[in-house]
Amino acid sequence: MPLTDAERRQFRLEPTPEVVQATRDTIREHEDAIGNIEDRIQVLLNHVRDLRYDQAKHRASIERCIGLITLARRLPVELLIKIFVHCVEDGWTRAPLVVSHVCAAWRKAALAPQVWSHVYVRCDDAAVLDRTRFWLAKAAGAYLHVTIVASWRAQSAGIMGPMALLAERRAQWRSLRVETDTWRHADIILMECREATPELRELDVRTAALDTVQGEGTLDPVYLARSFGVETAPRLTTLSYVSTIIPASSIFPSHITDLTLEVKESPVRRPLSTAAIINVLERLPELRTLSFSMPLMYEHEFVSEPDSDRTASLPALTTLTLYGPTDLNELLPHLYTPALRNLHLRSLEDLGYRQHPIGPSLVRFIRASAPPLELLELHDIDLDPETFATCFDALPLLRELRLHESSISDAIVQLLNGPRGLCPRLRRIDVRWCGHLRGRALVDLVRSRRAVDDLAGSVSDPIEEVGVINCCFVTEDDVLDLARMTVCRVVTRESDDYCRTTGCCINQRYRTRLRLRHMSEFIDRKEELKLVL
């Protein structure tokens, strides 16, 4: 507030006693006024606090009202049951206990037998018998998915007790998973499964071969094939076997159709060899899907099969996946798979392993089996130009090609150019980390496959989808040109994509930059872009 002229003159003169007294009286008046204002402020703050408290009570009441009409309370019991079952299938074994404490509706849904159908038995748990008995009682007559875990600390009595309870319900078994540290424990469990399991579909055995027999080396689970043969488990189709070593002989039921075999080590007393793998496979004539994984580090070098004519015949096999160092692919010429449609070859090169040329093995395999391949995936596996050309020439039915970290060149891609190129039925191509391939070669491939000539005979199918990720010579303009002619994908597939498990093809920054740089083209509806970001 500006001073008046009278007040300004007072500051220029020495104050008299009357001025001092009057000033002090004025100060006391202002202080009293400030005190009154503070009291009024405090009253208002108290009132605000009371209003805030009332506001919070109303909000809490609203939340309770919303809780009464929330979708979770109005979901049908059948849908709640499906949700709870999915929770259990994802590994949340305590889901039935937890969700039953939420509300009456959830408790009612949680009491459904199928919610309790996943029975998890830890044999070294002191309360394993009571817990297993309680869970089986809740599961009632539902199909059972049983998981049995026995560490090296587990005693035989701790295994036999719960197995006796489970054996009473063996007619309800739909899947069985066995996880042990030794084959002694695995055989005890499998021996108790000798009676018929007519509804069993899936079997998963995971163990570490720590038991040895003097002079004979490592044991194998002899009761695996005995307990789950076609007479006792006629509907068993899928088997997963994970161990530190490969079995010395075929221990698997001969009627299975899907086999996943994963080996963790290659000890000197039982090295990994082509002969051992053939011994396992040659007695499985009904296999349709085979996935085989080998370890990264060897204690003993992989042993090739000296007899080049020895083969394992798998006449019904349609899907083959090999994952390991490239010398694993030496197994290919020893497999006869005339019905094979999907071939996935994945190498450990990205983990620092050495590369062995697999071109001769792959060519021999294709020529011997003449499989009607529709999908070929080479993940971190490279071929020389001559092998690429030979393979493409021998695969007239190929529909999808997936290459990861390949040195495929423009000249090889040009062999696929239409309208009369190799692999005439090719419709999808996916290239990732291919550092020698230019984007123009892909554009020319797609454009040529759209062309039509006047010659007699069938022409090449058009390319329906091109996937391009982290290829340094494929520019953004190339991607846009591809998207103008066909579907162009610059992101991993939603399903059936191995790179999603490794995280090697996450290109979020590139996709964001591409979207921002070409926003106007994406918005412009005059030009349709089939770009999957």
C-alpha positions in Angstrom: 0.0 0.0 0.0 1.6 3.4 -1.0 2.2 6.0 1.8 0.2 9.2 2.0 1.9 12.6 2.0 1.3 13.0 5.7 2.8 9.5 6.4 5.8 10.3 4.2 6.5 13.5 6.2 6.5 11.6 9.4 9.4 9.5 8.2 11.4 12.6 7.5 11.2 13.9 11.1 12.3 12.5 14.5 9.2 10.9 16.1 7.8 12.6 19.2 6.6 10.7 22.2 3.0 11.2 21.1 3.9 9.7 17.6 5.6 6.7 19.3 2.6 6.0 21.5 0.2 6.4 18.6 2.3 4.1 16.4 2.3 1.4 19.1 -1.4 1.7 19.5 -1.8 1.2 15.8 0.5 -1.9 15.9 -1.6 -3.4 18.6 -4.8 -2.9 16.6 -3.3 -4.6 13.6 -2.0 -7.5 15.8 -5.5 -7.9 17.3 -7.0 -7.9 13.8 -4.5 -10.6 12.6 -5.4 -12.7 15.7 -9.0 -12.5 14.8 -8.3 -13.4 11.2 -6.2 -16.4 12.4 -9.2 -17.6 14.5 -11.5 -17.3 11.6 -9.0 -19.2 9.3 -8.8 -22.0 11.9 -12.6 -22.2 12.1 -12.7 -22.4 8.3 -9.9 -25.1 8.2 -11.8 -27.1 10.7 -14.9 -26.8 8.6 -12.9 -27.9 5.5 -11.5 -30.8 7.4 -15.0 -31.9 8.3 -16.1 -31.5 4.7 -13.2 -33.6 3.5 -14.1 -36.3 6.0 -17.7 -36.3 4.8 -16.5 -36.3 1.2 -14.3 -39.4 2.0 -17.3 -41.2 3.6 -19.4 -40.6 0.5 -16.6 -41.8 -1.8 -16.3 -45.0 0.3 -20.0 -45.5 0.1 -19.8 -45.0 -3.7 -17.0 -47.7 -3.8 -19.2 -50.1 -1.9 -22.1 -49.4 -4.2 -19.9 -50.0 -7.2 -18.7 -53.2 -5.6 -22.3 -54.4 -5.5 -22.8 -53.9 -9.2 -19.3 -54.6 -10.5 -18.8 -56.9 -13.4 -16.8 -59.3 -11.2 -20.0 -59.9 -9.1 -22.3 -60.2 -12.1 -20.1 -62.7 -14.1 -21.8 -66.1 -14.6 -20.5 -68.8 -12.4 -19.4 -70.7 -15.5 -17.2 -67.9 -16.6 -15.7 -67.4 -13.1 -14.8 -71.1 -13.1 -13.0 -70.8 -16.5 -11.0 -67.8 -15.1 -10.0 -69.7 -12.0 -9.0 -72.7 -14.1 -6.8 -70.5 -16.3 -5.2 -69.1 -13.1 -4.3 -72.6 -12.0 -3.1 -73.6 -15.4 -0.7 -70.6 -15.4 1.0 -72.0 -12.3 -0.9 -70.4 -9.4 -1.5 -73.6 -7.6 -3.1 -71.8 -4.5 -5.7 -70.0 -6.6 -8.6 -72.1 -5.4 -7.8 -71.3 -1.8 -7.2 -67.6 -2.4 -10.2 -66.8 -4.6 -12.6 -68.6 -2.3 -12.0 -65.9 0.3 -13.2 -63.0 -1.8 -16.9 -63.2 -1.7 -19.8 -65.7 -1.6 -20.1 -65.8 -5.4 -16.4 -66.4 -5.9 -16.5 -69.1 -3.2 -19.4 -70.8 -5.0 -17.4 -70.8 -8.2 -14.2 -71.9 -6.5 -16.0 -75.0 -5.2 -16.3 -76.4 -8.7 -14.3 -79.6 -9.0 -12.5 -78.6 -12.2 -10.9 -75.6 -10.3 -9.2 -78.2 -8.0 -8.3 -80.5 -10.9 -4.6 -79.5 -10.9 -3.1 -81.5 -8.0 0.4 -80.5 -7.0 2.3 -83.0 -4.7 5.6 -82.1 -3.1 6.8 -85.4 -1.7 9.3 -83.9 0.8 6.5 -81.8 2.5 5.5 -83.0 6.0 1.8 -82.4 5.3 1.8 -83.9 1.8 -0.7 -86.7 2.6 -3.3 -84.4 4.2 -2.9 -81.8 1.5 -3.2 -84.4 -1.3 -6.3 -86.0 0.4 -7.9 -82.6 0.8 -7.3 -81.6 -2.9 -8.5 -84.9 -4.3 -11.7 -84.6 -2.2 -12.4 -81.1 -3.7 -11.6 -82.3 -7.2 -14.3 -85.1 -6.9 -14.9 -86.7 -10.3 -13.1 -84.0 -12.5 -10.2 -85.0 -14.8 -6.9 -84.6 -12.9 -3.7 -82.9 -14.0 -1.1 -84.3 -11.5 2.3 -82.8 -10.8 4.6 -84.8 -8.5 7.9 -83.3 -7.3 10.5 -85.3 -5.4 13.8 -83.8 -4.4 16.8 -85.8 -3.4 15.7 -85.3 0.2 12.4 -87.2 -0.3 12.1 -90.6 1.4 10.5 -93.5 -0.2 7.7 -93.5 2.3 7.0 -89.8 1.5 6.5 -90.9 -2.2 4.6 -94.1 -1.7 1.9 -92.5 0.5 0.7 -89.8 -1.8 1.1 -92.1 -4.8 -1.3 -94.6 -3.2 -3.9 -91.8 -2.9 -3.4 -90.7 -6.5 -3.5 -94.3 -7.8 -7.0 -94.6 -6.5 -8.0 -91.9 -9.0 -5.8 -93.0 -11.9 -8.9 -93.4 -14.1 -9.3 -89.6 -13.9 -5.7 -88.7 -14.8 -5.6 -86.4 -17.9 -1.9 -85.3 -17.6 1.0 -86.4 -15.4 4.2 -84.4 -14.7 7.1 -86.0 -12.7 10.0 -83.9 -11.5 12.8 -85.7 -9.6 16.5 -85.3 -8.9 17.3 -89.0 -9.3 16.0 -91.9 -11.5 15.5 -94.0 -8.3 12.7 -91.6 -7.3 11.4 -91.4 -10.8 11.2 -95.2 -11.1 9.4 -95.4 -7.7 6.8 -93.0 -9.0 6.4 -94.6 -12.5 6.3 -98.1 -11.0 3.1 -97.0 -9.1 1.5 -96.1 -12.4 1.5 -99.6 -13.8 -2.3 -99.9 -13.7 -4.5 -98.6 -16.5 -4.8 -94.8 -17.0 -7.4 -94.8 -19.7 -7.8 -91.0 -19.9 -4.1 -90.0 -19.7 -3.2 -87.7 -22.7 0.1 -86.0 -21.7 3.2 -87.2 -19.8 6.1 -84.9 -18.7 9.2 -86.4 -17.0 12.0 -84.2 -15.8 14.9 -85.6 -13.9 18.7 -85.5 -13.3 20.5 -88.8 -13.8 22.4 -89.0 -10.5 22.1 -92.7 -9.9 24.8 -95.1 -11.2 25.2 -98.8 -11.3 28.7 -100.1 -10.9 30.2 -101.0 -14.2 27.1 -100.0 -16.1 27.0 -96.2 -15.9 23.9 -94.2 -15.6 20.4 -95.7 -15.1 17.4 -95.2 -17.3 13.7 -95.2 -16.2 12.8 -98.7 -17.1 9.2 -98.3 -16.0 8.4 -95.5 -18.4 7.4 -97.7 -21.3 6.2 -100.5 -19.1 3.7 -98.3 -17.2 2.4 -96.3 -20.1 2.1 -98.8 -23.0 -0.7 -98.9 -25.4 -2.6 -101.4 -23.2 -2.5 -99.3 -20.0 -2.5 -95.7 -21.5 -4.2 -96.1 -24.9 -4.9 -92.3 -25.3 -1.4 -91.1 -24.4 -0.2 -89.0 -27.3 2.2 -86.3 -25.9 5.4 -87.0 -24.0 8.1 -84.5 -22.8 11.3 -85.9 -21.5 14.0 -83.7 -19.9 17.2 -85.3 -18.5 20.9 -84.8 -18.1 21.6 -87.6 -20.6 20.0 -89.3 -23.5 18.5 -92.8 -22.9 20.7 -95.7 -23.9 17.8 -97.3 -25.6 14.2 -96.6 -26.5 12.3 -96.2 -23.2 9.3 -94.4 -24.6 5.9 -95.9 -25.3 5.8 -96.8 -29.0 2.3 -95.3 -29.7 3.0 -91.7 -28.8 2.6 -89.1 -31.5 4.3 -86.0 -30.0 7.8 -86.1 -28.4 9.8 -83.4 -26.8 13.3 -84.6 -25.9 15.8 -82.2 -24.1 19.3 -83.3 -23.1 21.3 -81.2 -20.6 24.7 -82.8 -20.7 27.0 -85.2 -22.7 29.1 -87.1 -20.2 32.1 -89.2 -21.2 30.4 -92.5 -20.0 27.4 -91.8 -22.3 28.2 -89.2 -25.0 25.7 -87.8 -27.3 25.7 -89.6 -30.6 23.7 -90.0 -33.7 23.4 -93.7 -32.9 21.9 -93.1 -29.5 19.3 -90.8 -31.0 18.4 -93.3 -33.8 18.0 -96.0 -31.1 15.4 -93.8 -29.4 13.5 -92.8 -32.5 13.5 -96.0 -34.6 10.8 -97.6 -32.3 8.4 -94.6 -32.5 6.8 -95.1 -35.9 3.7 -93.1 -35.0 5.5 -89.8 -34.2 3.9 -86.7 -35.8 5.8 -84.0 -33.9 9.4 -84.2 -32.7 11.4 -81.5 -30.8 15.0 -82.3 -29.8 17.3 -80.0 -27.9 21.0 -80.6 -27.1 23.2 -78.9 -24.5 25.5 -76.0 -25.1 28.6 -77.4 -23.5 29.9 -81.0 -24.0 32.0 -83.1 -21.7 32.5 -85.4 -24.7 32.4 -84.6 -28.4 29.3 -85.4 -30.4 29.7 -88.8 -32.0 28.6 -89.1 -35.6 27.2 -92.3 -37.1 29.8 -94.0 -39.3 27.2 -95.9 -41.2 25.7 -93.4 -43.6 23.0 -95.8 -44.7 21.5 -96.3 -41.2 18.2 -94.4 -40.8 15.3 -94.1 -38.5 12.0 -94.2 -40.4 9.4 -91.8 -39.2 6.7 -92.1 -41.8 4.1 -90.0 -40.0 6.3 -87.2 -38.8 5.0 -83.7 -39.9 6.9 -81.3 -37.7 10.6 -81.5 -36.7 12.5 -79.0 -34.5 16.2 -79.4 -33.8 17.8 -76.9 -31.3 21.5 -77.1 -30.4 25.0 -76.7 -31.9 25.1 -77.1 -35.6 26.7 -80.5 -35.5 23.3 -81.8 -34.2 22.1 -81.4 -37.8 24.3 -84.3 -38.8 21.4 -86.3 -37.6 19.2 -85.1 -40.5 20.5 -87.6 -43.2 19.7 -90.5 -40.8 16.0 -89.6 -40.6 13.5 -90.7 -43.2 10.5 -88.4 -43.0 8.5 -88.6 -46.2 5.5 -86.7 -44.7 7.4 -83.8 -43.1 5.8 -80.4 -43.6 7.5 -78.2 -41.0 11.2 -78.1 -40.4 12.7 -75.8 -37.7 16.6 -75.8 -37.4 17.9 -73.6 -34.6 21.5 -73.2 -33.6 23.4 -72.1 -30.5 25.7 -69.9 -32.5 24.2 -66.8 -30.7 25.5 -68.2 -27.4 29.1 -68.3 -28.6 29.2 -71.8 -30.1 31.1 -72.9 -33.1 29.4 -73.2 -36.5 29.6 -76.4 -38.5 28.5 -76.3 -42.2 25.2 -78.1 -42.4 24.6 -77.7 -46.2 25.6 -81.3 -47.1 23.5 -82.8 -44.4 20.4 -80.7 -45.2 20.7 -81.5 -49.0 21.1 -85.2 -48.3 18.1 -85.2 -46.0 15.9 -83.4 -48.6 17.0 -85.6 -51.4 16.5 -88.8 -49.5 13.2 -88.1 -47.8 11.7 -85.8 -50.5 9.5 -84.2 -47.8 6.6 -82.0 -48.9 8.0 -79.2 -46.8 5.7 -76.2 -46.4 7.6 -74.3 -43.7 11.4 -74.0 -43.4 13.0 -72.1 -40.5 16.8 -71.5 -40.2 17.5 -69.7 -36.9 21.2 -68.7 -36.6 22.0 -71.3 -39.2 23.7 -70.2 -42.5 23.9 -71.9 -45.9 26.2 -71.2 -48.8 24.6 -69.9 -52.0 24.8 -73.2 -53.8 23.0 -75.0 -50.9 20.3 -72.3 -50.8 19.7 -72.8 -54.6 19.7 -76.6 -54.3 17.2 -76.5 -51.4 14.9 -74.0 -53.1 14.9 -76.1 -56.2 14.0 -79.3 -54.2 11.1 -77.6 -52.3 8.4 -76.8 -54.8 5.6 -76.9 -52.1 7.4 -74.5 -49.7 4.9 -71.9 -48.5 6.8 -70.1 -45.7 10.5 -69.3 -45.3 11.9 -67.9 -42.0 15.6 -66.8 -41.9 17.3 -65.5 -38.8 20.8 -64.1 -39.0 21.5 -65.5 -42.4 23.8 -64.2 -45.1 21.4 -64.8 -47.9 22.1 -62.5 -50.8 20.1 -60.6 -53.4 21.1 -63.1 -56.0 19.6 -66.0 -54.1 16.4 -64.1 -53.5 16.2 -63.4 -57.2 15.9 -67.1 -57.8 12.5 -66.9 -56.2 11.3 -64.1 -58.5 8.1 -64.7 -60.4 6.3 -65.5 -62.4 8.4 -68.7 -62.9 10.8 -68.7 -60.0 11.8 -71.4 -57.6 9.4 -72.3 -54.7 6.3 -71.3 -56.7 4.0 -71.9 -53.8 5.9 -69.5 -51.5 3.5 -67.0 -49.8 5.3 -65.8 -46.7 8.9 -64.8 -46.1 10.4 -63.6 -42.8 14.0 -62.3 -42.7 15.7 -61.0 -39.5 19.3 -59.8 -38.9 20.1 -60.6 -42.6 23.0 -58.2 -43.1 23.6 -59.0 -46.8 20.1 -58.6 -48.1 18.9 -55.3 -49.6 15.4 -54.1 -49.4 15.1 -53.6 -53.2 15.5 -57.3 -53.6 12.5 -58.0 -51.5 10.5 -55.3 -53.3 11.4 -56.8 -56.7 10.4 -60.3 -55.4 7.0 -59.2 -54.3 6.4 -57.2 -57.5 7.6 -60.0 -59.8 5.2 -62.5 -58.0 2.3 -60.2 -58.9 3.2 -60.3 -62.6 1.5 -62.6 -65.2 3.0 -63.9 -68.4 1.6 -65.6 -71.5 3.4 -68.9 -71.1 1.6 -72.1 -70.4 1.6 -73.8 -67.0 1.1 -72.6 -63.5 2.7 -69.4 -62.3 4.1 -68.5 -58.9 1.8 -67.6 -56.1 1.8 -63.9 -54.9 3.6 -63.1 -51.7 1.0 -62.6 -49.0 3.3 -61.4 -46.2 6.9 -60.2 -45.8 8.5 -59.9 -42.3 11.5 -57.6 -42.0 13.3 -57.1 -38.6 16.7 -55.6 -38.0 18.0 -56.0 -41.6 20.5 -53.1 -42.0 20.1 -52.7 -45.8 16.3 -52.6 -45.8 15.4 -49.0 -45.6 12.2 -47.3 -44.4 11.3 -46.6 -48.1 11.6 -50.3 -48.9 9.3 -51.1 -46.0 6.7 -48.7 -47.3 7.0 -50.0 -50.8 6.4 -53.5 -49.6 3.4 -52.4 -47.5 1.9 -50.9 -50.7 1.9 -54.2 -52.4 1.4 -56.8 -49.6 1.3 -57.2 -45.8 4.7 -56.0 -44.4 5.4 -57.0 -40.8 8.1 -55.2 -38.8 7.2 -56.9 -35.5 7.3 -60.4 -34.2 4.3 -62.7 -34.7 1.8 -63.0 -32.0 2.2 -66.8 -31.8 4.6 -69.5 -33.0 7.6 -67.1 -32.8 10.7 -68.4 -31.2 12.2 -64.9 -31.0 9.6 -64.0 -28.4 11.2 -66.4 -26.0 14.7 -65.0 -26.5 13.9 -61.3 -26.9 16.4 -60.9 -29.7 14.0 -59.1 -32.1 12.5 -56.4 -29.9 12.6 -53.3 -32.1 10.3 -50.9 -30.3 12.4 -47.8 -30.9 12.6 -48.5 -34.7 8.9 -49.0 -34.9 8.2 -45.8 -32.9 10.6 -43.8 -35.1 9.0 -45.3 -38.3 5.5 -44.4 -37.1 6.5 -40.7 -36.2 8.4 -40.1 -39.4 5.6 -41.3 -41.7 2.6 -40.2 -39.7 1.1 -38.2 -42.6 1.3 -41.3 -44.9 -0.4 -43.4 -42.4 -3.2 -40.9 -41.9 -3.7 -40.3 -45.6 -6.4 -42.8 -46.6 -5.8 -42.3 -50.3 -2.8 -44.7 -50.1 -3.5 -48.0 -48.3 -0.5 -49.3 -46.4 -0.6 -52.9 -45.1 2.0 -52.3 -42.5 2.0 -54.3 -39.2 3.7 -52.2 -36.5 
